[in-house]
Amino acid sequence: MKKSVFFGASSLALTLGMSGTAFAQDAQDTVDDEAFDDNIIIVTATKRAEDVQDIPLAVTAVSPAQLEKQGVVNVQNITQVSPSFSTSQAQNSSGTVVLRIRGVGTTSNNIGFESAVGVFIDGVYQSRAGIALSEFVDVERVEVLRGPQGTLFGRNTSAGALNITNKRPDLYEFGGFANATYGNFDHMNVQGAVNIPVVQDKVAVRLTGAWRERDGFVTVLDRNGDFLEDSNNVDQYLVRGQLGWETDNGFRGRIIGDYSKSTGACCAAIEILQSPVETAGLFGLVGLGLRGGMAGPDVALSANDVTTAQKALDNQIATSSAPHLSNSDQWGITAELEYPISDAIDAVYIGSYREYESQESYDSAFSGLDLFYVLPGGGTFIDTMTHELRFQGDAGRLQWMIGGYYSKEDISQAVNFGLGEDWGEFVGGLFFAPTMGAFGANPLTILSGGIDPGGITATNQYDQDSTSWSIFTHNTFDITDQLTLTLGARWSDESKDGGYTQTAVDNPLCPGIVSNILGGGVPSALLGSTLALGCFAFVAPADLPVSSVLPLPRSFQGTFKDDELIYTVKLGYSFDVPVNVYAGFTHGYKSGGFNLDSTAATVANFPATLFGAEPVFQDPRFDSEEVDAWEVGVKARFLDNAVTANLAVFYEEFSDFQVLEFTGVQFQTFNVSKAISKGFELESTIRPTDGLNINAALSYTDAAYPDDCATVDEPLRVQNLCGSPLTNAPELVAIVGATYDGEIGNSLAWFINGQVRMESDRRTSTQPRAVPSSVAQVGLTDPLPFDIQDGNTKINLRAGIGDIDEAWGIEAWVTNLTNEITRGVTFSTVARSGSRSAFTQEPRMYGVTVRSKF
């Protein structure tokens, strides 16, 4: 890591903050997203339209102009404008997106897991982060709400929330815009919207659309080194229509309908550390070639060779035995109604219905070998319905709100898994060293009585029906003209019915392996490996009679039910100068649920069961997550609002923190007794002249599992986390940027914008070190290789010129100027002990955009 560069820029951000210029949440008013509207920024983070500087809450709000100038095209790009927000993504675009705020998030890859960062679009909760990945187009404002938000935003906001508001229909004027972009990787993007008043001042229609296509930036080769496909590509479109109205008596509302589709394939994994089987050439001894068709450069990737591992990442080359096919689409309808019951009381209703569907097939072993696949024919289906009704108003010094919320979600996921023709020889390579080839090139065939693993398939079905309802209140009382008290509470009730069944299986191999194990025909040294690879969890038959003794898939169906009181208490004080201070406490909550995986209910105490021990079965449920959060903040304006300065200091303690871990052969869920996130955030803007806007931000976050996060009685995988930082939670993130707007004569306007984002080192996998085999080894095992992503700096630039009235404009832009190749997720490669692979983040992108407004 180049610490001098990072800390130099961090010092600049800190200097700006300490000189009274901490961060300004630079969202624009809903009417004009280009002007600063006297530097007053209106947000709806409290479900009321308020000046962001007046609310006792840490909020970053981003306007459409900022989204465009920073190249923020979807939720994942918000990292470029909010230092406390981060995101990562693994092998598919629909179910592996993880959002984090203040270092806290919930690992994905399991349809039963819900995000700790709630995403709300036009007031509607999006039940999975992957559902909210559509294009940012015709957006009025994006708000990043930091810290637990359960009292106002309800479900699954223990870490924070994203509040995204699209532009409403304008009842008064016809207008619209059109944008077109072309860039490297054949990046093409078209966006547009048109607003049509149907009944002047009464009814309007707004139509919005976007299409984006881009080739992948990871080159995927087959086992022979020939081109197979480009991965990490984009191919998607979105259409949205709105009908908005307002009557003479103040009844206003809008109906929103949208449809989006994506066929982009994401994401290929790049091998950065070869297993000992690869480096020893054992694959060649069983007929699979010297390297067995694995990814990476021709030279061996050793555990200590950081340079070679980075070279593998920089090359952006992966290996696979099959192309990644992906297809997802969704549609939804939202109703937003506001009715003034009286001059002091309003009723607000927001209801929605959404259907989401995705199908994916890909090489799940990330290898050129014909090993293990998610096959075509399965799919994920999610239906969600939500209703919220609230009443709010003013009663003298009291601003009050009461309401109720109800949601219902149905999930159905079918996954077709299959083993390829090389699986038997692959296991032969793994077994060769410990057996000296005693079982030949295909040991599973011998150990199962003559059955070849190639072509084995299984279809696993996961289902979950969820119902959530709550009642809530949120009230602000002006004790004096300067001192305010905020009290909020929500009673939330969650119930889920979930389960796993196997709807089809063609696997004679596993019963043969099991028979040989029980008959004593498998050497004790190979017992665990033979069972794990011969009865590979994803394709193993479910509910075999021996599943009460051996850790084999068992179907389950169960109920999860929980309720919780969520509440917040805050005090705010406004000084005569434009400085507000606040302090508050919030108790937040995120529901538990089911580990929707085929191994969720297996025997937990194998191999003791082989020797007569009473079997103990894993509970497929995981507990709800709770958080107690304290926050103190200062928000200030200076020099006629030319400078804004905000500081937030926070301490958040999580109990029963939810974790999902991939072990190389299965997904495991568990709760960690304690996790803590603490730190501070400095954010600022300075406008020294009419044309110049400078922004700076610095966040320090110590997000970690404390040393006492588990007892000696808890599983070793839980104890192993204690004392380590949370995944993808850098301690320091700094953002420094500037925009200058100028004019040429009376007809042309121009701008130039630059933004630098720097982050310190971060850990990129679930476990910090190898899970020990005994309590005595906790904290003593070797750190996992290549787990740490070094600190890095990424630079974005954009410049443009156009008509002063914005009738036309042209811009040139580049993101990640210096082409920093970084990892979002590092993991132990499927079934290959000692191998490590990684999913990379975007390299340098550049292009030209033309814009027109009418």
Secondary structure as GFF3:
##gff-version 3
##sequence-region A 1 854
A	DSSP	alpha_helix	3	16	.	.	.	ID=ss1
A	DSSP	pi_helix	17	21	.	.	.	ID=ss2
A	DSSP	three_ten_helix	37	39	.	.	.	ID=ss3
A	DSSP	beta_strand	42	43	.	.	.	ID=ss4
A	DSSP	beta_strand	50	51	.	.	.	ID=ss5
A	DSSP	beta_strand	59	62	.	.	.	ID=ss6
A	DSSP	alpha_helix	64	69	.	.	.	ID=ss7
A	DSSP	three_ten_helix	75	80	.	.	.	ID=ss8
A	DSSP	beta_strand	85	89	.	.	.	ID=ss9
A	DSSP	beta_strand	97	101	.	.	.	ID=ss10
A	DSSP	beta_strand	104	105	.	.	.	ID=ss11
A	DSSP	beta_strand	117	121	.	.	.	ID=ss12
A	DSSP	beta_strand	124	126	.	.	.	ID=ss13
A	DSSP	three_ten_helix	129	132	.	.	.	ID=ss14
A	DSSP	beta_strand	139	146	.	.	.	ID=ss15
A	DSSP	alpha_helix	150	153	.	.	.	ID=ss16
A	DSSP	beta_strand	160	166	.	.	.	ID=ss17
A	DSSP	beta_strand	175	183	.	.	.	ID=ss18
A	DSSP	beta_strand	187	199	.	.	.	ID=ss19
A	DSSP	beta_strand	203	214	.	.	.	ID=ss20
A	DSSP	beta_strand	218	221	.	.	.	ID=ss21
A	DSSP	beta_strand	227	231	.	.	.	ID=ss22
A	DSSP	beta_strand	234	246	.	.	.	ID=ss23
A	DSSP	beta_strand	252	262	.	.	.	ID=ss24
A	DSSP	beta_strand	270	273	.	.	.	ID=ss25
A	DSSP	alpha_helix	276	279	.	.	.	ID=ss26
A	DSSP	alpha_helix	282	285	.	.	.	ID=ss27
A	DSSP	alpha_helix	306	315	.	.	.	ID=ss28
A	DSSP	beta_strand	317	319	.	.	.	ID=ss29
A	DSSP	beta_strand	325	340	.	.	.	ID=ss30
A	DSSP	beta_strand	345	363	.	.	.	ID=ss31
A	DSSP	beta_strand	372	395	.	.	.	ID=ss32
A	DSSP	beta_strand	398	419	.	.	.	ID=ss33
A	DSSP	alpha_helix	423	435	.	.	.	ID=ss34
A	DSSP	alpha_helix	443	447	.	.	.	ID=ss35
A	DSSP	beta_strand	457	478	.	.	.	ID=ss36
A	DSSP	beta_strand	483	506	.	.	.	ID=ss37
A	DSSP	alpha_helix	509	518	.	.	.	ID=ss38
A	DSSP	three_ten_helix	524	526	.	.	.	ID=ss39
A	DSSP	alpha_helix	527	534	.	.	.	ID=ss40
A	DSSP	three_ten_helix	545	548	.	.	.	ID=ss41
A	DSSP	beta_strand	556	574	.	.	.	ID=ss42
A	DSSP	beta_strand	579	590	.	.	.	ID=ss43
A	DSSP	beta_strand	593	594	.	.	.	ID=ss44
A	DSSP	three_ten_helix	608	611	.	.	.	ID=ss45
A	DSSP	beta_strand	621	622	.	.	.	ID=ss46
A	DSSP	beta_strand	625	638	.	.	.	ID=ss47
A	DSSP	beta_strand	643	662	.	.	.	ID=ss48
A	DSSP	beta_strand	667	686	.	.	.	ID=ss49
A	DSSP	beta_strand	692	704	.	.	.	ID=ss50
A	DSSP	alpha_helix	716	719	.	.	.	ID=ss51
A	DSSP	beta_strand	732	744	.	.	.	ID=ss52
A	DSSP	beta_strand	748	759	.	.	.	ID=ss53
A	DSSP	beta_strand	762	763	.	.	.	ID=ss54
A	DSSP	three_ten_helix	775	777	.	.	.	ID=ss55
A	DSSP	beta_strand	788	789	.	.	.	ID=ss56
A	DSSP	beta_strand	792	803	.	.	.	ID=ss57
A	DSSP	beta_strand	809	815	.	.	.	ID=ss58
A	DSSP	beta_strand	823	828	.	.	.	ID=ss59
A	DSSP	beta_strand	836	840	.	.	.	ID=ss60
A	DSSP	beta_strand	845	853	.	.	.	ID=ss61
###
